[in-house]
Amino acid sequence: MIKLVEICELLNASNKSRQRYTLREIYVNPKHIVALRDEASFKQKLSEGVLPAELDERQQFTRVTLNKGQTGLEIIVIGAPNMIERKLLQGQQGDILFG
């Protein structure tokens, strides 16, 4: 398992016109990752101020596609695709079982 930081949309009933986001740590099985893509649209969201303030303006984002059986799940994580790829490769070196 590898740890990533996901960007999650907050649901705000009082102000639906303005999206807001939060960060959360997630653990992903590298064997379930199907694709990594640069997510440039989140650079725009960062400049608009809708992403958490603690993010650096130089930050990059990756859309990760996970295999979920017959469907896929897409998440946005912090980091450039090549950085996420390195984490995946490092995580597979040990193949440690947690149980």
Chimera marker file (.cmm) of the C-alpha trace (Angstrom):
<marker_set name="trace">
<marker id="1" x="0.000" y="0.000" z="0.000" r="1" g="1" b="0" radius="0.5"/>
<marker id="2" x="1.135" y="3.533" z="-0.697" r="1" g="1" b="0" radius="0.5"/>
<marker id="3" x="-0.019" y="6.738" z="0.945" r="1" g="1" b="0" radius="0.5"/>
<marker id="4" x="-1.272" y="9.582" z="-1.261" r="1" g="1" b="0" radius="0.5"/>
<marker id="5" x="-3.010" y="12.883" z="-0.513" r="1" g="1" b="0" radius="0.5"/>
<marker id="6" x="-6.387" y="13.172" z="-2.227" r="1" g="1" b="0" radius="0.5"/>
<marker id="7" x="-8.222" y="16.400" z="-3.011" r="1" g="1" b="0" radius="0.5"/>
<marker id="8" x="-11.897" y="15.984" z="-2.091" r="1" g="1" b="0" radius="0.5"/>
<marker id="9" x="-14.758" y="18.286" z="-2.939" r="1" g="1" b="0" radius="0.5"/>
<marker id="10" x="-16.672" y="19.637" z="0.045" r="1" g="1" b="0" radius="0.5"/>
<marker id="11" x="-20.432" y="19.689" z="-0.248" r="1" g="1" b="0" radius="0.5"/>
<marker id="12" x="-21.659" y="23.031" z="1.032" r="1" g="1" b="0" radius="0.5"/>
<marker id="13" x="-25.444" y="23.313" z="1.101" r="1" g="1" b="0" radius="0.5"/>
<marker id="14" x="-25.385" y="27.062" z="1.766" r="1" g="1" b="0" radius="0.5"/>
<marker id="15" x="-23.259" y="27.978" z="-1.263" r="1" g="1" b="0" radius="0.5"/>
<marker id="16" x="-23.598" y="25.484" z="-4.132" r="1" g="1" b="0" radius="0.5"/>
<marker id="17" x="-22.202" y="27.835" z="-6.772" r="1" g="1" b="0" radius="0.5"/>
<marker id="18" x="-18.661" y="27.876" z="-5.328" r="1" g="1" b="0" radius="0.5"/>
<marker id="19" x="-16.783" y="24.606" z="-5.051" r="1" g="1" b="0" radius="0.5"/>
<marker id="20" x="-14.477" y="24.133" z="-2.079" r="1" g="1" b="0" radius="0.5"/>
<marker id="21" x="-11.994" y="21.328" z="-1.494" r="1" g="1" b="0" radius="0.5"/>
<marker id="22" x="-10.209" y="19.632" z="1.375" r="1" g="1" b="0" radius="0.5"/>
<marker id="23" x="-7.270" y="17.244" z="1.663" r="1" g="1" b="0" radius="0.5"/>
<marker id="24" x="-7.212" y="13.730" z="3.086" r="1" g="1" b="0" radius="0.5"/>
<marker id="25" x="-4.648" y="10.963" z="3.251" r="1" g="1" b="0" radius="0.5"/>
<marker id="26" x="-5.562" y="7.739" z="1.497" r="1" g="1" b="0" radius="0.5"/>
<marker id="27" x="-3.872" y="4.364" z="1.107" r="1" g="1" b="0" radius="0.5"/>
<marker id="28" x="-3.935" y="2.746" z="-2.328" r="1" g="1" b="0" radius="0.5"/>
<marker id="29" x="-2.975" y="-0.712" z="-3.527" r="1" g="1" b="0" radius="0.5"/>
<marker id="30" x="-0.526" y="-0.038" z="-6.400" r="1" g="1" b="0" radius="0.5"/>
<marker id="31" x="-1.746" y="-3.169" z="-8.201" r="1" g="1" b="0" radius="0.5"/>
<marker id="32" x="-5.160" y="-1.535" z="-8.679" r="1" g="1" b="0" radius="0.5"/>
<marker id="33" x="-3.887" y="1.590" z="-10.426" r="1" g="1" b="0" radius="0.5"/>
<marker id="34" x="-4.752" y="1.574" z="-14.125" r="1" g="1" b="0" radius="0.5"/>
<marker id="35" x="-3.647" y="5.048" z="-15.288" r="1" g="1" b="0" radius="0.5"/>
<marker id="36" x="-1.990" y="8.299" z="-14.197" r="1" g="1" b="0" radius="0.5"/>
<marker id="37" x="-2.773" y="11.564" z="-15.998" r="1" g="1" b="0" radius="0.5"/>
<marker id="38" x="-1.729" y="15.150" z="-15.418" r="1" g="1" b="0" radius="0.5"/>
<marker id="39" x="-4.679" y="17.174" z="-14.080" r="1" g="1" b="0" radius="0.5"/>
<marker id="40" x="-3.948" y="20.727" z="-15.235" r="1" g="1" b="0" radius="0.5"/>
<marker id="41" x="-7.457" y="22.017" z="-14.450" r="1" g="1" b="0" radius="0.5"/>
<marker id="42" x="-6.632" y="21.938" z="-10.739" r="1" g="1" b="0" radius="0.5"/>
<marker id="43" x="-3.847" y="24.497" z="-11.320" r="1" g="1" b="0" radius="0.5"/>
<marker id="44" x="-6.644" y="26.901" z="-12.312" r="1" g="1" b="0" radius="0.5"/>
<marker id="45" x="-8.644" y="25.983" z="-9.200" r="1" g="1" b="0" radius="0.5"/>
<marker id="46" x="-5.537" y="26.643" z="-7.105" r="1" g="1" b="0" radius="0.5"/>
<marker id="47" x="-5.130" y="30.133" z="-8.589" r="1" g="1" b="0" radius="0.5"/>
<marker id="48" x="-8.857" y="30.815" z="-7.997" r="1" g="1" b="0" radius="0.5"/>
<marker id="49" x="-8.425" y="30.081" z="-4.278" r="1" g="1" b="0" radius="0.5"/>
<marker id="50" x="-10.884" y="27.184" z="-4.025" r="1" g="1" b="0" radius="0.5"/>
<marker id="51" x="-8.215" y="24.659" z="-3.014" r="1" g="1" b="0" radius="0.5"/>
<marker id="52" x="-6.825" y="24.592" z="0.540" r="1" g="1" b="0" radius="0.5"/>
<marker id="53" x="-4.603" y="27.583" z="1.325" r="1" g="1" b="0" radius="0.5"/>
<marker id="54" x="-1.687" y="25.429" z="2.510" r="1" g="1" b="0" radius="0.5"/>
<marker id="55" x="-0.980" y="24.273" z="-1.054" r="1" g="1" b="0" radius="0.5"/>
<marker id="56" x="1.976" y="25.901" z="-2.793" r="1" g="1" b="0" radius="0.5"/>
<marker id="57" x="1.172" y="27.722" z="-6.048" r="1" g="1" b="0" radius="0.5"/>
<marker id="58" x="3.738" y="25.527" z="-7.870" r="1" g="1" b="0" radius="0.5"/>
<marker id="59" x="1.902" y="22.343" z="-6.873" r="1" g="1" b="0" radius="0.5"/>
<marker id="60" x="0.977" y="19.801" z="-9.555" r="1" g="1" b="0" radius="0.5"/>
<marker id="61" x="-1.909" y="17.335" z="-9.589" r="1" g="1" b="0" radius="0.5"/>
<marker id="62" x="-2.537" y="13.850" z="-10.966" r="1" g="1" b="0" radius="0.5"/>
<marker id="63" x="-5.754" y="12.055" z="-11.878" r="1" g="1" b="0" radius="0.5"/>
<marker id="64" x="-5.396" y="8.431" z="-10.748" r="1" g="1" b="0" radius="0.5"/>
<marker id="65" x="-7.676" y="5.778" z="-12.259" r="1" g="1" b="0" radius="0.5"/>
<marker id="66" x="-8.248" y="2.754" z="-10.023" r="1" g="1" b="0" radius="0.5"/>
<marker id="67" x="-9.626" y="-0.620" z="-11.081" r="1" g="1" b="0" radius="0.5"/>
<marker id="68" x="-12.819" y="-1.270" z="-9.114" r="1" g="1" b="0" radius="0.5"/>
<marker id="69" x="-14.074" y="-4.467" z="-10.735" r="1" g="1" b="0" radius="0.5"/>
<marker id="70" x="-16.347" y="-3.680" z="-13.658" r="1" g="1" b="0" radius="0.5"/>
<marker id="71" x="-16.084" y="0.059" z="-13.068" r="1" g="1" b="0" radius="0.5"/>
<marker id="72" x="-13.263" y="2.471" z="-12.419" r="1" g="1" b="0" radius="0.5"/>
<marker id="73" x="-12.743" y="5.080" z="-9.762" r="1" g="1" b="0" radius="0.5"/>
<marker id="74" x="-10.934" y="8.336" z="-10.467" r="1" g="1" b="0" radius="0.5"/>
<marker id="75" x="-9.327" y="10.438" z="-7.773" r="1" g="1" b="0" radius="0.5"/>
<marker id="76" x="-7.231" y="13.610" z="-7.863" r="1" g="1" b="0" radius="0.5"/>
<marker id="77" x="-4.045" y="13.490" z="-5.812" r="1" g="1" b="0" radius="0.5"/>
<marker id="78" x="-1.289" y="15.961" z="-5.042" r="1" g="1" b="0" radius="0.5"/>
<marker id="79" x="1.896" y="15.491" z="-7.047" r="1" g="1" b="0" radius="0.5"/>
<marker id="80" x="3.023" y="15.268" z="-10.650" r="1" g="1" b="0" radius="0.5"/>
<marker id="81" x="2.402" y="11.979" z="-12.499" r="1" g="1" b="0" radius="0.5"/>
<marker id="82" x="6.128" y="11.124" z="-12.533" r="1" g="1" b="0" radius="0.5"/>
<marker id="83" x="6.330" y="11.633" z="-8.754" r="1" g="1" b="0" radius="0.5"/>
<marker id="84" x="3.311" y="9.370" z="-8.204" r="1" g="1" b="0" radius="0.5"/>
<marker id="85" x="4.884" y="6.776" z="-10.508" r="1" g="1" b="0" radius="0.5"/>
<marker id="86" x="8.073" y="6.799" z="-8.397" r="1" g="1" b="0" radius="0.5"/>
<marker id="87" x="6.009" y="6.235" z="-5.240" r="1" g="1" b="0" radius="0.5"/>
<marker id="88" x="4.264" y="3.315" z="-6.937" r="1" g="1" b="0" radius="0.5"/>
<marker id="89" x="7.542" y="1.721" z="-7.962" r="1" g="1" b="0" radius="0.5"/>
<marker id="90" x="9.043" y="2.185" z="-4.487" r="1" g="1" b="0" radius="0.5"/>
<marker id="91" x="5.915" y="0.705" z="-2.900" r="1" g="1" b="0" radius="0.5"/>
<marker id="92" x="6.145" y="-2.420" z="-5.061" r="1" g="1" b="0" radius="0.5"/>
<marker id="93" x="9.774" y="-3.148" z="-4.200" r="1" g="1" b="0" radius="0.5"/>
<marker id="94" x="8.975" y="-4.591" z="-0.792" r="1" g="1" b="0" radius="0.5"/>
<marker id="95" x="5.584" y="-6.194" z="-1.491" r="1" g="1" b="0" radius="0.5"/>
<marker id="96" x="4.925" y="-6.251" z="2.256" r="1" g="1" b="0" radius="0.5"/>
<marker id="97" x="1.700" y="-7.866" z="3.404" r="1" g="1" b="0" radius="0.5"/>
<marker id="98" x="-0.179" y="-6.072" z="6.161" r="1" g="1" b="0" radius="0.5"/>
<marker id="99" x="-2.611" y="-8.139" z="8.123" r="1" g="1" b="0" radius="0.5"/>
<link id1="1" id2="2" r="1" g="1" b="0" radius="0.2"/>
<link id1="2" id2="3" r="1" g="1" b="0" radius="0.2"/>
<link id1="3" id2="4" r="1" g="1" b="0" radius="0.2"/>
<link id1="4" id2="5" r="1" g="1" b="0" radius="0.2"/>
<link id1="5" id2="6" r="1" g="1" b="0" radius="0.2"/>
<link id1="6" id2="7" r="1" g="1" b="0" radius="0.2"/>
<link id1="7" id2="8" r="1" g="1" b="0" radius="0.2"/>
<link id1="8" id2="9" r="1" g="1" b="0" radius="0.2"/>
<link id1="9" id2="10" r="1" g="1" b="0" radius="0.2"/>
<link id1="10" id2="11" r="1" g="1" b="0" radius="0.2"/>
<link id1="11" id2="12" r="1" g="1" b="0" radius="0.2"/>
<link id1="12" id2="13" r="1" g="1" b="0" radius="0.2"/>
<link id1="13" id2="14" r="1" g="1" b="0" radius="0.2"/>
<link id1="14" id2="15" r="1" g="1" b="0" radius="0.2"/>
<link id1="15" id2="16" r="1" g="1" b="0" radius="0.2"/>
<link id1="16" id2="17" r="1" g="1" b="0" radius="0.2"/>
<link id1="17" id2="18" r="1" g="1" b="0" radius="0.2"/>
<link id1="18" id2="19" r="1" g="1" b="0" radius="0.2"/>
<link id1="19" id2="20" r="1" g="1" b="0" radius="0.2"/>
<link id1="20" id2="21" r="1" g="1" b="0" radius="0.2"/>
<link id1="21" id2="22" r="1" g="1" b="0" radius="0.2"/>
<link id1="22" id2="23" r="1" g="1" b="0" radius="0.2"/>
<link id1="23" id2="24" r="1" g="1" b="0" radius="0.2"/>
<link id1="24" id2="25" r="1" g="1" b="0" radius="0.2"/>
<link id1="25" id2="26" r="1" g="1" b="0" radius="0.2"/>
<link id1="26" id2="27" r="1" g="1" b="0" radius="0.2"/>
<link id1="27" id2="28" r="1" g="1" b="0" radius="0.2"/>
<link id1="28" id2="29" r="1" g="1" b="0" radius="0.2"/>
<link id1="29" id2="30" r="1" g="1" b="0" radius="0.2"/>
<link id1="30" id2="31" r="1" g="1" b="0" radius="0.2"/>
<link id1="31" id2="32" r="1" g="1" b="0" radius="0.2"/>
<link id1="32" id2="33" r="1" g="1" b="0" radius="0.2"/>
<link id1="33" id2="34" r="1" g="1" b="0" radius="0.2"/>
<link id1="34" id2="35" r="1" g="1" b="0" radius="0.2"/>
<link id1="35" id2="36" r="1" g="1" b="0" radius="0.2"/>
<link id1="36" id2="37" r="1" g="1" b="0" radius="0.2"/>
<link id1="37" id2="38" r="1" g="1" b="0" radius="0.2"/>
<link id1="38" id2="39" r="1" g="1" b="0" radius="0.2"/>
<link id1="39" id2="40" r="1" g="1" b="0" radius="0.2"/>
<link id1="40" id2="41" r="1" g="1" b="0" radius="0.2"/>
<link id1="41" id2="42" r="1" g="1" b="0" radius="0.2"/>
<link id1="42" id2="43" r="1" g="1" b="0" radius="0.2"/>
<link id1="43" id2="44" r="1" g="1" b="0" radius="0.2"/>
<link id1="44" id2="45" r="1" g="1" b="0" radius="0.2"/>
<link id1="45" id2="46" r="1" g="1" b="0" radius="0.2"/>
<link id1="46" id2="47" r="1" g="1" b="0" radius="0.2"/>
<link id1="47" id2="48" r="1" g="1" b="0" radius="0.2"/>
<link id1="48" id2="49" r="1" g="1" b="0" radius="0.2"/>
<link id1="49" id2="50" r="1" g="1" b="0" radius="0.2"/>
<link id1="50" id2="51" r="1" g="1" b="0" radius="0.2"/>
<link id1="51" id2="52" r="1" g="1" b="0" radius="0.2"/>
<link id1="52" id2="53" r="1" g="1" b="0" radius="0.2"/>
<link id1="53" id2="54" r="1" g="1" b="0" radius="0.2"/>
<link id1="54" id2="55" r="1" g="1" b="0" radius="0.2"/>
<link id1="55" id2="56" r="1" g="1" b="0" radius="0.2"/>
<link id1="56" id2="57" r="1" g="1" b="0" radius="0.2"/>
<link id1="57" id2="58" r="1" g="1" b="0" radius="0.2"/>
<link id1="58" id2="59" r="1" g="1" b="0" radius="0.2"/>
<link id1="59" id2="60" r="1" g="1" b="0" radius="0.2"/>
<link id1="60" id2="61" r="1" g="1" b="0" radius="0.2"/>
<link id1="61" id2="62" r="1" g="1" b="0" radius="0.2"/>
<link id1="62" id2="63" r="1" g="1" b="0" radius="0.2"/>
<link id1="63" id2="64" r="1" g="1" b="0" radius="0.2"/>
<link id1="64" id2="65" r="1" g="1" b="0" radius="0.2"/>
<link id1="65" id2="66" r="1" g="1" b="0" radius="0.2"/>
<link id1="66" id2="67" r="1" g="1" b="0" radius="0.2"/>
<link id1="67" id2="68" r="1" g="1" b="0" radius="0.2"/>
<link id1="68" id2="69" r="1" g="1" b="0" radius="0.2"/>
<link id1="69" id2="70" r="1" g="1" b="0" radius="0.2"/>
<link id1="70" id2="71" r="1" g="1" b="0" radius="0.2"/>
<link id1="71" id2="72" r="1" g="1" b="0" radius="0.2"/>
<link id1="72" id2="73" r="1" g="1" b="0" radius="0.2"/>
<link id1="73" id2="74" r="1" g="1" b="0" radius="0.2"/>
<link id1="74" id2="75" r="1" g="1" b="0" radius="0.2"/>
<link id1="75" id2="76" r="1" g="1" b="0" radius="0.2"/>
<link id1="76" id2="77" r="1" g="1" b="0" radius="0.2"/>
<link id1="77" id2="78" r="1" g="1" b="0" radius="0.2"/>
<link id1="78" id2="79" r="1" g="1" b="0" radius="0.2"/>
<link id1="79" id2="80" r="1" g="1" b="0" radius="0.2"/>
<link id1="80" id2="81" r="1" g="1" b="0" radius="0.2"/>
<link id1="81" id2="82" r="1" g="1" b="0" radius="0.2"/>
<link id1="82" id2="83" r="1" g="1" b="0" radius="0.2"/>
<link id1="83" id2="84" r="1" g="1" b="0" radius="0.2"/>
<link id1="84" id2="85" r="1" g="1" b="0" radius="0.2"/>
<link id1="85" id2="86" r="1" g="1" b="0" radius="0.2"/>
<link id1="86" id2="87" r="1" g="1" b="0" radius="0.2"/>
<link id1="87" id2="88" r="1" g="1" b="0" radius="0.2"/>
<link id1="88" id2="89" r="1" g="1" b="0" radius="0.2"/>
<link id1="89" id2="90" r="1" g="1" b="0" radius="0.2"/>
<link id1="90" id2="91" r="1" g="1" b="0" radius="0.2"/>
<link id1="91" id2="92" r="1" g="1" b="0" radius="0.2"/>
<link id1="92" id2="93" r="1" g="1" b="0" radius="0.2"/>
<link id1="93" id2="94" r="1" g="1" b="0" radius="0.2"/>
<link id1="94" id2="95" r="1" g="1" b="0" radius="0.2"/>
<link id1="95" id2="96" r="1" g="1" b="0" radius="0.2"/>
<link id1="96" id2="97" r="1" g="1" b="0" radius="0.2"/>
<link id1="97" id2="98" r="1" g="1" b="0" radius="0.2"/>
<link id1="98" id2="99" r="1" g="1" b="0" radius="0.2"/>
</marker_set>
